[in-house]
Amino acid sequence: MPRYDFRCRSCGATFELRRTMAQANDPAVCPQGHEDTVKLLSTVAVTGAGSGSAPQAPA
């Protein structure tokens, strides 16, 4: 299940929620009970089990 990060505009707390993609844009309440929150843009790092180097273009 995807994880979404939020920040509370009232108290400044940041928190995460795990919810379905269908619920991604639903309002979130901060742990302190404030309803004025904003969803943060999250970055995802993907790594593979490759050879460790990028393929080189032919010369």
mmCIF file of the N, C-alpha and C atoms, coordinates in Angstrom:
data_MODEL
# 
_entry.id   MODEL 
# 
loop_
_atom_site.group_PDB 
_atom_site.id 
_atom_site.type_symbol 
_atom_site.label_atom_id 
_atom_site.label_alt_id 
_atom_site.label_comp_id 
_atom_site.label_asym_id 
_atom_site.label_entity_id 
_atom_site.label_seq_id 
_atom_site.pdbx_PDB_ins_code 
_atom_site.Cartn_x 
_atom_site.Cartn_y 
_atom_site.Cartn_z 
_atom_site.occupancy 
_atom_site.B_iso_or_equiv 
_atom_site.pdbx_formal_charge 
_atom_site.auth_seq_id 
_atom_site.auth_comp_id 
_atom_site.auth_asym_id 
_atom_site.auth_atom_id 
_atom_site.pdbx_PDB_model_num 
ATOM 1   N N  . MET A 1 1  ? 0.854  -1.172 0.000   1.00 0.00 ? 1  MET A N  1 
ATOM 2   C CA . MET A 1 1  ? 0.000  0.000  0.000   1.00 0.00 ? 1  MET A CA 1 
ATOM 3   C C  . MET A 1 1  ? 0.905  1.242  0.000   1.00 0.00 ? 1  MET A C  1 
ATOM 4   N N  . PRO A 1 2  ? 0.603  2.214  -0.831  1.00 0.00 ? 2  PRO A N  1 
ATOM 5   C CA . PRO A 1 2  ? 1.448  3.411  -0.917  1.00 0.00 ? 2  PRO A CA 1 
ATOM 6   C C  . PRO A 1 2  ? 1.451  4.219  0.384   1.00 0.00 ? 2  PRO A C  1 
ATOM 7   N N  . ARG A 1 3  ? 2.547  4.920  0.580   1.00 0.00 ? 3  ARG A N  1 
ATOM 8   C CA . ARG A 1 3  ? 2.714  5.787  1.743   1.00 0.00 ? 3  ARG A CA 1 
ATOM 9   C C  . ARG A 1 3  ? 2.670  7.228  1.255   1.00 0.00 ? 3  ARG A C  1 
ATOM 10  N N  . TYR A 1 4  ? 1.927  8.068  1.943   1.00 0.00 ? 4  TYR A N  1 
ATOM 11  C CA . TYR A 1 4  ? 1.805  9.478  1.591   1.00 0.00 ? 4  TYR A CA 1 
ATOM 12  C C  . TYR A 1 4  ? 2.226  10.330 2.782   1.00 0.00 ? 4  TYR A C  1 
ATOM 13  N N  . ASP A 1 5  ? 3.024  11.350 2.512   1.00 0.00 ? 5  ASP A N  1 
ATOM 14  C CA . ASP A 1 5  ? 3.503  12.253 3.549   1.00 0.00 ? 5  ASP A CA 1 
ATOM 15  C C  . ASP A 1 5  ? 2.645  13.514 3.548   1.00 0.00 ? 5  ASP A C  1 
ATOM 16  N N  . PHE A 1 6  ? 2.351  13.994 4.743   1.00 0.00 ? 6  PHE A N  1 
ATOM 17  C CA . PHE A 1 6  ? 1.536  15.190 4.922   1.00 0.00 ? 6  PHE A CA 1 
ATOM 18  C C  . PHE A 1 6  ? 2.221  16.138 5.894   1.00 0.00 ? 6  PHE A C  1 
ATOM 19  N N  . ARG A 1 7  ? 1.866  17.415 5.821   1.00 0.00 ? 7  ARG A N  1 
ATOM 20  C CA . ARG A 1 7  ? 2.329  18.418 6.782   1.00 0.00 ? 7  ARG A CA 1 
ATOM 21  C C  . ARG A 1 7  ? 1.116  19.181 7.267   1.00 0.00 ? 7  ARG A C  1 
ATOM 22  N N  . CYS A 1 8  ? 1.074  19.406 8.569   1.00 0.00 ? 8  CYS A N  1 
ATOM 23  C CA . CYS A 1 8  ? -0.015 20.164 9.183   1.00 0.00 ? 8  CYS A CA 1 
ATOM 24  C C  . CYS A 1 8  ? 0.311  21.648 9.102   1.00 0.00 ? 8  CYS A C  1 
ATOM 25  N N  . ARG A 1 9  ? -0.590 22.418 8.558   1.00 0.00 ? 9  ARG A N  1 
ATOM 26  C CA . ARG A 1 9  ? -0.385 23.868 8.463   1.00 0.00 ? 9  ARG A CA 1 
ATOM 27  C C  . ARG A 1 9  ? -0.598 24.558 9.807   1.00 0.00 ? 9  ARG A C  1 
ATOM 28  N N  . SER A 1 10 ? -1.319 23.915 10.710  1.00 0.00 ? 10 SER A N  1 
ATOM 29  C CA . SER A 1 10 ? -1.595 24.524 12.019  1.00 0.00 ? 10 SER A CA 1 
ATOM 30  C C  . SER A 1 10 ? -0.415 24.400 12.984  1.00 0.00 ? 10 SER A C  1 
ATOM 31  N N  . CYS A 1 11 ? 0.153  23.187 13.090  1.00 0.00 ? 11 CYS A N  1 
ATOM 32  C CA . CYS A 1 11 ? 1.219  22.972 14.071  1.00 0.00 ? 11 CYS A CA 1 
ATOM 33  C C  . CYS A 1 11 ? 2.573  22.666 13.443  1.00 0.00 ? 11 CYS A C  1 
ATOM 34  N N  . GLY A 1 12 ? 2.621  22.440 12.123  1.00 0.00 ? 12 GLY A N  1 
ATOM 35  C CA . GLY A 1 12 ? 3.881  22.172 11.442  1.00 0.00 ? 12 GLY A CA 1 
ATOM 36  C C  . GLY A 1 12 ? 4.350  20.733 11.490  1.00 0.00 ? 12 GLY A C  1 
ATOM 37  N N  . ALA A 1 13 ? 3.577  19.850 12.107  1.00 0.00 ? 13 ALA A N  1 
ATOM 38  C CA . ALA A 1 13 ? 3.977  18.441 12.199  1.00 0.00 ? 13 ALA A CA 1 
ATOM 39  C C  . ALA A 1 13 ? 3.948  17.794 10.823  1.00 0.00 ? 13 ALA A C  1 
ATOM 40  N N  . THR A 1 14 ? 4.894  16.895 10.578  1.00 0.00 ? 14 THR A N  1 
ATOM 41  C CA . THR A 1 14 ? 4.854  16.081 9.369   1.00 0.00 ? 14 THR A CA 1 
ATOM 42  C C  . THR A 1 14 ? 4.555  14.648 9.791   1.00 0.00 ? 14 THR A C  1 
ATOM 43  N N  . PHE A 1 15 ? 3.775  13.964 8.984   1.00 0.00 ? 15 PHE A N  1 
ATOM 44  C CA . PHE A 1 15 ? 3.370  12.605 9.307   1.00 0.00 ? 15 PHE A CA 1 
ATOM 45  C C  . PHE A 1 15 ? 3.083  11.856 8.020   1.00 0.00 ? 15 PHE A C  1 
ATOM 46  N N  . GLU A 1 16 ? 3.025  10.551 8.107   1.00 0.00 ? 16 GLU A N  1 
ATOM 47  C CA . GLU A 1 16 ? 2.760  9.733  6.938   1.00 0.00 ? 16 GLU A CA 1 
ATOM 48  C C  . GLU A 1 16 ? 1.541  8.865  7.179   1.00 0.00 ? 16 GLU A C  1 
ATOM 49  N N  . LEU A 1 17 ? 0.843  8.579  6.090   1.00 0.00 ? 17 LEU A N  1 
ATOM 50  C CA . LEU A 1 17 ? -0.310 7.692  6.127   1.00 0.00 ? 17 LEU A CA 1 
ATOM 51  C C  . LEU A 1 17 ? -0.165 6.666  5.023   1.00 0.00 ? 17 LEU A C  1 
ATOM 52  N N  . ARG A 1 18 ? -0.542 5.446  5.310   1.00 0.00 ? 18 ARG A N  1 
ATOM 53  C CA . ARG A 1 18 ? -0.606 4.408  4.283   1.00 0.00 ? 18 ARG A CA 1 
ATOM 54  C C  . ARG A 1 18 ? -2.075 4.275  3.906   1.00 0.00 ? 18 ARG A C  1 
ATOM 55  N N  . ARG A 1 19 ? -2.334 4.454  2.612   1.00 0.00 ? 19 ARG A N  1 
ATOM 56  C CA . ARG A 1 19 ? -3.712 4.378  2.125   1.00 0.00 ? 19 ARG A CA 1 
ATOM 57  C C  . ARG A 1 19 ? -3.695 3.946  0.674   1.00 0.00 ? 19 ARG A C  1 
ATOM 58  N N  . THR A 1 20 ? -4.834 3.522  0.200   1.00 0.00 ? 20 THR A N  1 
ATOM 59  C CA . THR A 1 20 ? -4.928 3.083  -1.191  1.00 0.00 ? 20 THR A CA 1 
ATOM 60  C C  . THR A 1 20 ? -4.749 4.271  -2.124  1.00 0.00 ? 20 THR A C  1 
ATOM 61  N N  . MET A 1 21 ? -4.408 3.995  -3.380  1.00 0.00 ? 21 MET A N  1 
ATOM 62  C CA . MET A 1 21 ? -4.242 5.066  -4.351  1.00 0.00 ? 21 MET A CA 1 
ATOM 63  C C  . MET A 1 21 ? -5.561 5.805  -4.570  1.00 0.00 ? 21 MET A C  1 
ATOM 64  N N  . ALA A 1 22 ? -6.670 5.115  -4.438  1.00 0.00 ? 22 ALA A N  1 
ATOM 65  C CA . ALA A 1 22 ? -7.976 5.753  -4.587  1.00 0.00 ? 22 ALA A CA 1 
ATOM 66  C C  . ALA A 1 22 ? -8.219 6.795  -3.496  1.00 0.00 ? 22 ALA A C  1 
ATOM 67  N N  . GLN A 1 23 ? -7.555 6.646  -2.349  1.00 0.00 ? 23 GLN A N  1 
ATOM 68  C CA . GLN A 1 23 ? -7.713 7.580  -1.233  1.00 0.00 ? 23 GLN A CA 1 
ATOM 69  C C  . GLN A 1 23 ? -6.595 8.619  -1.177  1.00 0.00 ? 23 GLN A C  1 
ATOM 70  N N  . ALA A 1 24 ? -5.721 8.650  -2.173  1.00 0.00 ? 24 ALA A N  1 
ATOM 71  C CA . ALA A 1 24 ? -4.532 9.500  -2.144  1.00 0.00 ? 24 ALA A CA 1 
ATOM 72  C C  . ALA A 1 24 ? -4.853 10.969 -1.928  1.00 0.00 ? 24 ALA A C  1 
ATOM 73  N N  . ASN A 1 25 ? -5.934 11.471 -2.487  1.00 0.00 ? 25 ASN A N  1 
ATOM 74  C CA . ASN A 1 25 ? -6.252 12.894 -2.376  1.00 0.00 ? 25 ASN A CA 1 
ATOM 75  C C  . ASN A 1 25 ? -7.305 13.194 -1.324  1.00 0.00 ? 25 ASN A C  1 
ATOM 76  N N  . ASP A 1 26 ? -7.679 12.190 -0.536  1.00 0.00 ? 26 ASP A N  1 
ATOM 77  C CA . ASP A 1 26 ? -8.637 12.429 0.538   1.00 0.00 ? 26 ASP A CA 1 
ATOM 78  C C  . ASP A 1 26 ? -7.999 13.307 1.619   1.00 0.00 ? 26 ASP A C  1 
ATOM 79  N N  . PRO A 1 27 ? -8.788 14.114 2.312   1.00 0.00 ? 27 PRO A N  1 
ATOM 80  C CA . PRO A 1 27 ? -8.237 14.943 3.397   1.00 0.00 ? 27 PRO A CA 1 
ATOM 81  C C  . PRO A 1 27 ? -7.622 14.074 4.496   1.00 0.00 ? 27 PRO A C  1 
ATOM 82  N N  . ALA A 1 28 ? -6.616 14.612 5.157   1.00 0.00 ? 28 ALA A N  1 
ATOM 83  C CA . ALA A 1 28 ? -5.956 13.904 6.252   1.00 0.00 ? 28 ALA A CA 1 
ATOM 84  C C  . ALA A 1 28 ? -5.983 14.776 7.495   1.00 0.00 ? 28 ALA A C  1 
ATOM 85  N N  . VAL A 1 29 ? -6.100 14.158 8.639   1.00 0.00 ? 29 VAL A N  1 
ATOM 86  C CA . VAL A 1 29 ? -6.070 14.854 9.924   1.00 0.00 ? 29 VAL A CA 1 
ATOM 87  C C  . VAL A 1 29 ? -4.739 14.543 10.583  1.00 0.00 ? 29 VAL A C  1 
ATOM 88  N N  . CYS A 1 30 ? -4.048 15.569 11.083  1.00 0.00 ? 30 CYS A N  1 
ATOM 89  C CA . CYS A 1 30 ? -2.752 15.357 11.721  1.00 0.00 ? 30 CYS A CA 1 
ATOM 90  C C  . CYS A 1 30 ? -2.922 14.634 13.056  1.00 0.00 ? 30 CYS A C  1 
ATOM 91  N N  . PRO A 1 31 ? -1.844 14.061 13.596  1.00 0.00 ? 31 PRO A N  1 
ATOM 92  C CA . PRO A 1 31 ? -1.927 13.342 14.873  1.00 0.00 ? 31 PRO A CA 1 
ATOM 93  C C  . PRO A 1 31 ? -2.430 14.207 16.040  1.00 0.00 ? 31 PRO A C  1 
ATOM 94  N N  . GLN A 1 32 ? -2.301 15.538 15.905  1.00 0.00 ? 32 GLN A N  1 
ATOM 95  C CA . GLN A 1 32 ? -2.783 16.443 16.956  1.00 0.00 ? 32 GLN A CA 1 
ATOM 96  C C  . GLN A 1 32 ? -4.259 16.797 16.780  1.00 0.00 ? 32 GLN A C  1 
ATOM 97  N N  . GLY A 1 33 ? -4.869 16.313 15.670  1.00 0.00 ? 33 GLY A N  1 
ATOM 98  C CA . GLY A 1 33 ? -6.292 16.539 15.450  1.00 0.00 ? 33 GLY A CA 1 
ATOM 99  C C  . GLY A 1 33 ? -6.618 17.709 14.527  1.00 0.00 ? 33 GLY A C  1 
ATOM 100 N N  . HIS A 1 34 ? -5.598 18.395 13.995  1.00 0.00 ? 34 HIS A N  1 
ATOM 101 C CA . HIS A 1 34 ? -5.846 19.513 13.088  1.00 0.00 ? 34 HIS A CA 1 
ATOM 102 C C  . HIS A 1 34 ? -6.232 19.000 11.704  1.00 0.00 ? 34 HIS A C  1 
ATOM 103 N N  . GLU A 1 35 ? -7.129 19.708 11.049  1.00 0.00 ? 35 GLU A N  1 
ATOM 104 C CA . GLU A 1 35 ? -7.603 19.278 9.739   1.00 0.00 ? 35 GLU A CA 1 
ATOM 105 C C  . GLU A 1 35 ? -6.969 20.044 8.586   1.00 0.00 ? 35 GLU A C  1 
ATOM 106 N N  . ASP A 1 36 ? -6.208 21.106 8.869   1.00 0.00 ? 36 ASP A N  1 
ATOM 107 C CA . ASP A 1 36 ? -5.594 21.922 7.816   1.00 0.00 ? 36 ASP A CA 1 
ATOM 108 C C  . ASP A 1 36 ? -4.232 21.327 7.448   1.00 0.00 ? 36 ASP A C  1 
ATOM 109 N N  . THR A 1 37 ? -4.259 20.304 6.573   1.00 0.00 ? 37 THR A N  1 
ATOM 110 C CA . THR A 1 37 ? -3.031 19.616 6.188   1.00 0.00 ? 37 THR A CA 1 
ATOM 111 C C  . THR A 1 37 ? -2.843 19.688 4.678   1.00 0.00 ? 37 THR A C  1 
ATOM 112 N N  . VAL A 1 38 ? -1.618 19.454 4.260   1.00 0.00 ? 38 VAL A N  1 
ATOM 113 C CA . VAL A 1 38 ? -1.279 19.443 2.840   1.00 0.00 ? 38 VAL A CA 1 
ATOM 114 C C  . VAL A 1 38 ? -0.441 18.203 2.545   1.00 0.00 ? 38 VAL A C  1 
ATOM 115 N N  . LYS A 1 39 ? -0.723 17.560 1.406   1.00 0.00 ? 39 LYS A N  1 
ATOM 116 C CA . LYS A 1 39 ? 0.047  16.382 1.002   1.00 0.00 ? 39 LYS A CA 1 
ATOM 117 C C  . LYS A 1 39 ? 1.364  16.850 0.413   1.00 0.00 ? 39 LYS A C  1 
ATOM 118 N N  . LEU A 1 40 ? 2.472  16.229 0.835   1.00 0.00 ? 40 LEU A N  1 
ATOM 119 C CA . LEU A 1 40 ? 3.803  16.592 0.368   1.00 0.00 ? 40 LEU A CA 1 
ATOM 120 C C  . LEU A 1 40 ? 4.186  15.754 -0.841  1.00 0.00 ? 40 LEU A C  1 
ATOM 121 N N  . LEU A 1 41 ? 5.020  16.313 -1.666  1.00 0.00 ? 41 LEU A N  1 
ATOM 122 C CA . LEU A 1 41 ? 5.539  15.588 -2.813  1.00 0.00 ? 41 LEU A CA 1 
ATOM 123 C C  . LEU A 1 41 ? 6.655  14.685 -2.325  1.00 0.00 ? 41 LEU A C  1 
ATOM 124 N N  . SER A 1 42 ? 6.522  13.401 -2.576  1.00 0.00 ? 42 SER A N  1 
ATOM 125 C CA . SER A 1 42 ? 7.527  12.433 -2.139  1.00 0.00 ? 42 SER A CA 1 
ATOM 126 C C  . SER A 1 42 ? 8.361  11.992 -3.325  1.00 0.00 ? 42 SER A C  1 
ATOM 127 N N  . THR A 1 43 ? 9.628  11.739 -3.053  1.00 0.00 ? 43 THR A N  1 
ATOM 128 C CA . THR A 1 43 ? 10.501 11.193 -4.085  1.00 0.00 ? 43 THR A CA 1 
ATOM 129 C C  . THR A 1 43 ? 10.733 9.724  -3.795  1.00 0.00 ? 43 THR A C  1 
ATOM 130 N N  . VAL A 1 44 ? 10.929 8.965  -4.835  1.00 0.00 ? 44 VAL A N  1 
ATOM 131 C CA . VAL A 1 44 ? 11.135 7.531  -4.696  1.00 0.00 ? 44 VAL A CA 1 
ATOM 132 C C  . VAL A 1 44 ? 12.461 7.175  -5.348  1.00 0.00 ? 44 VAL A C  1 
ATOM 133 N N  . ALA A 1 45 ? 13.269 6.440  -4.636  1.00 0.00 ? 45 ALA A N  1 
ATOM 134 C CA . ALA A 1 45 ? 14.535 5.957  -5.191  1.00 0.00 ? 45 ALA A CA 1 
ATOM 135 C C  . ALA A 1 45 ? 14.357 4.489  -5.542  1.00 0.00 ? 45 ALA A C  1 
ATOM 136 N N  . VAL A 1 46 ? 14.660 4.148  -6.770  1.00 0.00 ? 46 VAL A N  1 
ATOM 137 C CA . VAL A 1 46 ? 14.544 2.769  -7.215  1.00 0.00 ? 46 VAL A CA 1 
ATOM 138 C C  . VAL A 1 46 ? 15.932 2.277  -7.580  1.00 0.00 ? 46 VAL A C  1 
ATOM 139 N N  . THR A 1 47 ? 16.310 1.160  -7.002  1.00 0.00 ? 47 THR A N  1 
ATOM 140 C CA . THR A 1 47 ? 17.610 0.575  -7.323  1.00 0.00 ? 47 THR A CA 1 
ATOM 141 C C  . THR A 1 47 ? 17.378 -0.829 -7.855  1.00 0.00 ? 47 THR A C  1 
ATOM 142 N N  . GLY A 1 48 ? 18.287 -1.270 -8.682  1.00 0.00 ? 48 GLY A N  1 
ATOM 143 C CA . GLY A 1 48 ? 18.173 -2.611 -9.244  1.00 0.00 ? 48 GLY A CA 1 
ATOM 144 C C  . GLY A 1 48 ? 19.381 -3.436 -8.907  1.00 0.00 ? 48 GLY A C  1 
ATOM 145 N N  . ALA A 1 49 ? 19.335 -4.668 -9.287  1.00 0.00 ? 49 ALA A N  1 
ATOM 146 C CA . ALA A 1 49 ? 20.438 -5.582 -9.031  1.00 0.00 ? 49 ALA A CA 1 
ATOM 147 C C  . ALA A 1 49 ? 21.264 -5.747 -10.301 1.00 0.00 ? 49 ALA A C  1 
ATOM 148 N N  . GLY A 1 50 ? 21.567 -4.643 -10.959 1.00 0.00 ? 50 GLY A N  1 
ATOM 149 C CA . GLY A 1 50 ? 22.319 -4.677 -12.207 1.00 0.00 ? 50 GLY A CA 1 
ATOM 150 C C  . GLY A 1 50 ? 23.804 -4.820 -11.967 1.00 0.00 ? 50 GLY A C  1 
ATOM 151 N N  . SER A 1 51 ? 24.552 -4.555 -12.987 1.00 0.00 ? 51 SER A N  1 
ATOM 152 C CA . SER A 1 51 ? 26.008 -4.732 -12.926 1.00 0.00 ? 51 SER A CA 1 
ATOM 153 C C  . SER A 1 51 ? 26.689 -3.595 -12.165 1.00 0.00 ? 51 SER A C  1 
ATOM 154 N N  . GLY A 1 52 ? 25.970 -2.540 -11.837 1.00 0.00 ? 52 GLY A N  1 
ATOM 155 C CA . GLY A 1 52 ? 26.567 -1.455 -11.082 1.00 0.00 ? 52 GLY A CA 1 
ATOM 156 C C  . GLY A 1 52 ? 27.040 -0.299 -11.956 1.00 0.00 ? 52 GLY A C  1 
ATOM 157 N N  . SER A 1 53 ? 26.958 -0.439 -13.271 1.00 0.00 ? 53 SER A N  1 
ATOM 158 C CA . SER A 1 53 ? 27.341 0.666  -14.142 1.00 0.00 ? 53 SER A CA 1 
ATOM 159 C C  . SER A 1 53 ? 26.346 0.771  -15.274 1.00 0.00 ? 53 SER A C  1 
ATOM 160 N N  . ALA A 1 54 ? 26.214 1.972  -15.791 1.00 0.00 ? 54 ALA A N  1 
ATOM 161 C CA . ALA A 1 54 ? 25.294 2.212  -16.899 1.00 0.00 ? 54 ALA A CA 1 
ATOM 162 C C  . ALA A 1 54 ? 25.908 1.682  -18.195 1.00 0.00 ? 54 ALA A C  1 
ATOM 163 N N  . PRO A 1 55 ? 25.070 1.240  -19.116 1.00 0.00 ? 55 PRO A N  1 
ATOM 164 C CA . PRO A 1 55 ? 25.596 0.782  -20.389 1.00 0.00 ? 55 PRO A CA 1 
ATOM 165 C C  . PRO A 1 55 ? 26.240 1.927  -21.166 1.00 0.00 ? 55 PRO A C  1 
ATOM 166 N N  . GLN A 1 56 ? 27.315 1.624  -21.852 1.00 0.00 ? 56 GLN A N  1 
ATOM 167 C CA . GLN A 1 56 ? 28.025 2.619  -22.626 1.00 0.00 ? 56 GLN A CA 1 
ATOM 168 C C  . GLN A 1 56 ? 27.535 2.626  -24.071 1.00 0.00 ? 56 GLN A C  1 
ATOM 169 N N  . ALA A 1 57 ? 27.442 3.822  -24.667 1.00 0.00 ? 57 ALA A N  1 
ATOM 170 C CA . ALA A 1 57 ? 27.056 3.950  -26.075 1.00 0.00 ? 57 ALA A CA 1 
ATOM 171 C C  . ALA A 1 57 ? 28.239 3.500  -26.935 1.00 0.00 ? 57 ALA A C  1 
ATOM 172 N N  . PRO A 1 58 ? 27.949 2.864  -28.072 1.00 0.00 ? 58 PRO A N  1 
ATOM 173 C CA . PRO A 1 58 ? 29.033 2.449  -28.953 1.00 0.00 ? 58 PRO A CA 1 
ATOM 174 C C  . PRO A 1 58 ? 29.786 3.656  -29.485 1.00 0.00 ? 58 PRO A C  1 
ATOM 175 N N  . ALA A 1 59 ? 31.092 3.530  -29.636 1.00 0.00 ? 59 ALA A N  1 
ATOM 176 C CA . ALA A 1 59 ? 31.926 4.657  -30.098 1.00 0.00 ? 59 ALA A CA 1 
ATOM 177 C C  . ALA A 1 59 ? 31.940 4.757  -31.598 1.00 0.00 ? 59 ALA A C  1 
# 
